């Protein structure tokens, strides 16, 4: 299980911890739905193909590792494809900050704040999913949380 912790009170940069060991850094862009992910010196790009539409992409070099589509503007969910596997990442309930990950209709993980009024987050996805993809899916949830916070 991973924990994502903001680097500071007002920072948008997250340290990702696995058993209290720093394993990744996620640095979201301020101006668009994009981010840079660093894992053991390797850099990954996370971005949306279009300005207002298109798939969300996880890429390293010329290789696309995962892509996510948002099937509806009305629902807080994504269809994530990674190495031939299909996942659904969706809000557990209408007003919930908890998102669940399903594969083939079976719940396999979740992302949720550690407690109320905190940005510290638990990222509880199967370890068979590569670390970069687990952080990518956390970033997708962050996007929806940010959209929700901006709309209120």
N, C-alpha and C positions, 0 to 999 in steps of 0.2 A: 504494500500500500504506500502510495506517495502522499506527501504533504507539499502544498504550494504556499509559500509565505512571502508577502511583499517585503522588499528590501528595506523599506522605511515607511513612515506614516503616510507620506504623500507620493510615494514612488509607485509607478505602474510596473516596475520590473519585479519579477518573482523568482525566488530561489526555489528549486524543486528538490525535496529531500526524500531519500529512501532510507528508512531506519536511521534517521538523523544524520545521514551522510549527504552532503551537497552533490547532486548528480547532474543537474541541468540548470540553466538560466534562461528565462523567457522574458524577452524585452519587446513589449507591444509598441506599435507605432501610435503616435498621438493623433495623426491626421487621417488615417484610413485603416481599414480592417486588414492589418498586416502585422507581422512580428518577426523577430529573429530569435531562434532557439540555438543555444550552444550546449553541446554535450561532449565532454572530454576533448575539447579543442576543435570538434567538428561543428560547422555552422549549417543550420537548416533555415530555409525561408518558408514562412507561413503567410499566405496572402489570398485575396479573392481575385479571381480572374478578371472580372469587370469591376467598374466603379460602384455600380448599384446592383449588379446581378452576376450570375455565374457561379461556378464551383469554388469552394475553398480548397486550397492546395497546400500540401506539405511536400517540400522539394529539397533535395540536396544535390548540388551540382546540376547535372542534366536529368537526374532521376526523380520522377514523381513517386513518392512513397505512399501517399494516401490522398484521397479527395473526398470532399463532403458536399452534398447537395442539400439545400433547404427546400423541401418539397412544397411548402406553403408559407406565405407571409403571415398567415393567421395563427399558425401553430409553432410553438417553441420546440422544434425538432430538426434533426439532421439525419440523412442517410450517408453513412461513412463506408467507403470501400478501401480495403487495404489488403494487398497480396491475395486477391481473389475472394476475400471474405467480405461479407456485408453485415454492417452493424446499424442499429437504430439508436440514436442518442436523443432522448426526449425528456421534457419536464415531467416529473412524477405526478404533479397536479397543477391545476390552473395557476395558482398563485405561489407555488412552491419554488424555492431556489434549488431543490434537490433534482438532479438529472440522473436518469437511469440509462444504462447501456444494455441493449438486448442483441442477441444473435439468434436468428431463427425463432424469434418469439420467446426466447428464454432469457431472463434477466441474468446478466453476468457481471455487472458492476454498477458503480454510482459515483457521482461527483456532488459534493455538498459542503457548505461552510462548516467549519469546526463547531461553531456555536453562533447564536444570534449576534448581530452587529459586529462581525469580524470579516476581514477579507482572507484570513487563513482558511485554506481549503483542503479537504480530504479528496484525493483522487484514487479511488479504489477500483482499479481495472485489472483484469487478469494479466499476470506477468508474461504470458506467452505473446501478448501484444507488445511489439517493440516500444522501448521507452519514448522515442521521438513521437510515435503515433499516440501514445497515452497522453503526452503533453499537448499534442495537437488537438486532441478531443477536449482537454481541459480548456484550451484557448477558445475553442468553439463555444463552450459554455460561458466563458468570460464575455464573449461578444454579446451573447443574449442577455446576460446580467447587466452589461453596460447599456445596452439598448433600453432595457427595462428601467434602469436608474435614470437615464436621460429623459425618458417619457414621463416620469413622475414629477 
